[in-house]
Amino acid sequence: MQWEESQVELLWHLSPLHGYTAMDSFTDCMDALRAISADASLDPTNQFLAAERVITRYLEQAGSNIRKRRSMLSKLNSEIAAMDEVGDFWSKVREIIAQLRSS
């Protein structure tokens, strides 16, 4: 199974359904990544691709502002680094972040 763009879009808008009064894109991004991580129907390649789509979508709000983009990536990286359980999926997410930071 592959995560289609519509599924990523749906995850992106989960926050209001869970009681958040305003969209918090960082929270939305992390919620989406956690949902992808927990989805047992996805093989590792599709998890990676879905995570990449979510992160790319999150970064869209930075536009062409490189400093904002790097700051957003640093915040994601710090949050993931502070997690208690870091498995293969989260290591791959950190690789995505590192690649995006260098580009």
C-alpha positions in Angstrom: 0.0 0.0 0.0 1.2 3.5 -0.8 0.2 6.7 0.8 -1.5 8.9 -1.7 -1.4 12.7 -1.6 -5.0 12.7 -0.4 -4.0 10.6 2.7 -1.2 13.0 3.5 -3.6 15.9 3.1 -6.1 14.2 5.4 -3.3 13.6 8.1 -2.3 17.3 7.7 -5.8 18.3 8.9 -6.1 15.9 11.8 -5.3 18.5 14.4 -8.7 20.3 14.4 -10.4 17.0 14.8 -8.4 16.3 18.0 -9.4 19.5 19.8 -6.8 22.0 18.6 -8.3 25.4 18.1 -5.8 26.6 15.6 -3.6 24.8 13.1 -0.1 24.2 14.3 1.8 23.0 11.3 4.7 21.6 13.4 2.2 19.6 15.5 0.4 18.5 12.3 3.6 17.4 10.7 4.6 15.4 13.8 1.1 13.9 14.1 1.3 12.8 10.4 4.8 11.3 10.9 3.6 9.4 14.0 0.6 8.1 12.0 2.9 6.9 9.2 5.2 5.3 11.7 2.4 3.4 13.3 0.9 2.2 9.9 1.7 -1.5 9.8 0.3 -1.8 6.2 3.2 0.3 4.8 6.5 -1.2 3.9 9.6 0.8 4.8 10.0 2.3 1.3 6.4 3.6 1.3 6.8 4.9 4.9 9.9 6.8 3.7 8.1 8.3 0.7 5.1 9.3 2.8 7.3 10.9 5.4 9.2 12.8 2.7 5.8 14.1 1.3 4.7 15.2 4.8 8.0 17.1 5.5 7.9 18.7 2.1 4.4 19.9 2.7 5.4 21.2 6.1 8.2 23.2 4.5 6.0 24.8 1.9 5.1 27.5 4.4 8.7 28.7 4.5 8.5 29.5 0.8 11.9 30.6 -0.5 13.0 31.8 3.0 16.1 29.5 3.5 16.5 30.6 7.2 13.0 29.7 8.1 13.2 26.4 6.2 16.4 25.5 8.1 14.8 26.5 11.4 11.8 24.4 10.7 14.0 21.4 9.9 16.1 21.9 13.0 12.9 22.0 15.1 11.8 18.7 13.6 15.2 17.1 14.0 15.4 18.2 17.7 11.9 16.8 18.4 12.8 13.4 16.9 16.2 13.3 18.6 14.4 13.8 21.9 12.0 10.9 21.4 12.4 7.8 23.6 11.8 5.3 20.9 13.8 5.9 17.8 13.6 3.1 15.3 14.5 2.6 11.7 11.6 4.9 10.5 12.7 7.8 12.7 16.3 7.3 11.6 15.2 7.5 8.0 13.2 10.7 8.8 16.3 12.2 10.2 18.1 11.3 7.0 15.4 13.1 5.0 15.9 16.1 7.3 19.7 16.1 6.8 19.3 15.9 3.0 16.9 18.8 3.0 19.1 20.8 5.2 22.0 20.4 2.9 20.0 21.3 -0.2 
